[in-house]
Each structure stands twice: as structure tokens, then as C-alpha cells.
Amino acid sequence: MTMQTEKKKQKRSPSEFITAPDPSEALRIQEMLRHHCTLERTIDICEIRYVAGADAAYDQDTIYAAIVVMKFPGLEVVEKTCSVQEVVFPYLPGLLSFREGPAILDAFSNLTTVPDLIFMNGHGYAHPKRFGLASHVGLLLDIPSIGVAKRLLIGEAALPDAARGSSEPVLDKSEVIGRAVRTVKDAKPVFVSAGHKVDLAQAVDMALKTTTIHRITEPVWHADLVSRQCRDKQSSSETPLRPRLGV
């Protein structure tokens, strides 16, 4: 997505649309952007060569945002990167993208392999404004994105059957906003929602195709691991790490 001013039509950095000085400005940006998100399938599975996962770890006021790129369908890791930044936005339900998004975009800018699809440890359409972290980041990167979360932010869902692949709709009132998906037999379900440039059926299908032994998708599982390794490495080092790291 190319952001432009109305008068001068000058390109603006995507990071300008995921940073805010306060919650009221964050809500204004969220409301402005959410109408640009699309929940239509824009890429076929045969076109997907690389998938990525994004996640973040914290140490007091520092965030460690990691992205791991993997081949698809083999799921071999081809690249990983981590961005270290000061946390400047508080944790507020529904506004996670303004807390984690800037560091995730910075980590993404350090990649040499551009993924065809990205998984976020968070929600997409299953969000009070229908514009969660996966939607926000996917829109700004202009990459198909999927939200995979361990807990619901809004709505409710019945418990899926114990078999892998079983799922139940996540409902907010009468609207289907995602699905509770059993990615591993007998494990707790995860909550999958479309982010940007995918539909819900494709989001569920890709979540299952990228899940093996862990309940969360492999790209997100590896991103979580890298973010924690990055945090622990800096915590045990006397010399501060540079703000952007290739891990």
C-alpha cells in the first residue's frame, strides 16, 4: 500500500501509519486504515514460495521483534532477523499494532528474502475494529497476512473436536470473524483470522499447512524462539546490541 498526502501526493513511510503519540491518535489511524484492508484471496497456494512469521519478546521497556522466513511447503528456515527498540506505546487491548508494529516493520526492512505471506502472533479480522495486528502490518507491507492467536480478543467459539483440522467459527454476535482451529490433535485450539489479502478459508488452510508438532504455526513458533534468543543474548551481554540485528 502506498501512503500519500492528499495535497502533495508525496510517498510517506509505512511506519508513520503505525506510530502514535497517544491512544486517541492510534484510534484515528486505525479507523482511517481499516477501510483499505481486503479479505479477498489474492495469491494461490502454488504461488507461495516463502512464508514468514513475526513475534516479539520483551524485557522491561525494550521490545525484541523477530521475523523468520521459511521455504514453503518444506518449512526450512532461510532467513531470520530481529529488531531491538524501546517500547514507547502502552499495552492496550485492540491497539497492539502500535506497540509491536514499529519494531516488526523495522525487522522486516532488514530482510533480503521477501515472503509471499506472513503469519502474525495476533489477530487480524477477529478484532473489535476488524483491524488487528495482522491486518495492520499486512496492509502496510502490502503482503498477504494471517493472524494466529492463542487467545480470543473478542467473540466466542465452541471447542473444536479433538482431531487435527477440526474447527469452529469465532462469532461476534452473528458475524463470523475467525475460526478456532485444532492444529495438533488433543492440543488447545488456536484462533485464526484473515489479515490482509487472504480470505478466512485460505487463512485456516495455510495455518494447518504450516503447523507440524507445535500448536502454533512453525513460522510464528520460530519467530518467538528468535525473539527470546535475541532478548536473552542482549541481557547476558555487557555490550548493547545494535538496534537492528541479523540473527
WORARA-V279927 format. One record per backbone hydrogen bond with DSSP energy under -1.0 kcal/mol. CO is the residue of the C=O (numbers start at 1). NH is the residue of the N-H. E is the energy in kcal/mol with one decimal. If there is no record, write none. Layout:
# WORARA-V279927
co: {CO | CO}
nh: {NH | NH}
e: {E | E}
This chain:
# WORARA-V279927
co: {3 | 5 | 13 | 14 | 15 | 22 | 23 | 24 | 25 | 26 | 27 | 28 | 29 | 30 | 33 | 38 | 44 | 45 | 49 | 50 | 51 | 52 | 53 | 54 | 55 | 57 | 59 | 61 | 62 | 63 | 64 | 65 | 66 | 67 | 68 | 69 | 69 | 70 | 71 | 76 | 79 | 81 | 82 | 83 | 85 | 92 | 95 | 96 | 96 | 97 | 100 | 101 | 102 | 103 | 104 | 105 | 107 | 108 | 117 | 118 | 119 | 120 | 120 | 123 | 124 | 125 | 127 | 132 | 133 | 134 | 135 | 136 | 137 | 138 | 138 | 144 | 145 | 145 | 146 | 147 | 149 | 156 | 162 | 163 | 166 | 168 | 170 | 171 | 172 | 175 | 178 | 179 | 180 | 181 | 181 | 182 | 184 | 190 | 191 | 192 | 193 | 194 | 196 | 197 | 199 | 200 | 201 | 202 | 203 | 204 | 205 | 206 | 208 | 210 | 217 | 218 | 219 | 220 | 221 | 222 | 223 | 224 | 225 | 226 | 227 | 228 | 229 | 230 | 231 | 232 | 243 | 245}
nh: {12 | 9 | 16 | 17 | 18 | 26 | 27 | 28 | 29 | 30 | 31 | 32 | 33 | 34 | 36 | 197 | 47 | 48 | 72 | 116 | 70 | 119 | 68 | 121 | 66 | 64 | 62 | 87 | 59 | 85 | 57 | 83 | 55 | 81 | 53 | 78 | 79 | 51 | 75 | 71 | 69 | 67 | 245 | 65 | 63 | 95 | 98 | 99 | 100 | 101 | 104 | 105 | 106 | 107 | 108 | 109 | 110 | 111 | 52 | 146 | 54 | 122 | 148 | 134 | 132 | 127 | 130 | 136 | 137 | 138 | 139 | 140 | 141 | 142 | 143 | 118 | 195 | 196 | 120 | 193 | 191 | 171 | 186 | 166 | 182 | 180 | 177 | 156 | 175 | 172 | 170 | 192 | 168 | 183 | 190 | 165 | 187 | 181 | 149 | 179 | 147 | 125 | 145 | 42 | 203 | 204 | 205 | 206 | 207 | 208 | 209 | 210 | 211 | 218 | 221 | 222 | 223 | 224 | 225 | 226 | 227 | 228 | 229 | 230 | 231 | 232 | 233 | 234 | 235 | 236 | 84 | 82}
e: {-2.1 | -1.1 | -1.7 | -1.8 | -1.4 | -2.0 | -2.6 | -1.7 | -2.4 | -2.7 | -2.4 | -2.0 | -2.5 | -2.2 | -2.5 | -2.4 | -1.8 | -1.2 | -2.6 | -2.7 | -3.4 | -3.3 | -2.1 | -1.5 | -2.9 | -3.0 | -1.3 | -3.2 | -2.2 | -2.2 | -2.1 | -2.9 | -1.9 | -2.2 | -2.1 | -2.9 | -1.5 | -2.5 | -2.2 | -2.6 | -3.2 | -2.4 | -3.1 | -2.5 | -3.0 | -2.6 | -1.2 | -1.2 | -2.6 | -1.6 | -2.0 | -2.9 | -1.9 | -2.4 | -2.4 | -1.9 | -1.2 | -1.8 | -2.1 | -2.1 | -2.0 | -2.0 | -2.5 | -2.4 | -2.4 | -2.5 | -1.8 | -2.8 | -2.6 | -1.9 | -2.4 | -2.1 | -2.3 | -1.3 | -1.9 | -2.3 | -2.1 | -1.2 | -2.7 | -2.3 | -3.2 | -2.9 | -2.0 | -1.9 | -3.0 | -3.3 | -2.7 | -1.9 | -1.9 | -2.5 | -2.9 | -2.9 | -2.0 | -1.1 | -2.5 | -3.5 | -2.0 | -3.2 | -2.2 | -2.4 | -2.7 | -2.0 | -2.3 | -1.5 | -2.2 | -2.4 | -2.3 | -2.8 | -1.9 | -2.1 | -2.0 | -1.1 | -1.1 | -3.4 | -2.8 | -2.7 | -1.9 | -2.6 | -2.0 | -2.6 | -2.5 | -1.9 | -2.4 | -2.6 | -2.0 | -2.8 | -2.4 | -1.9 | -2.4 | -1.7 | -3.3 | -2.8}
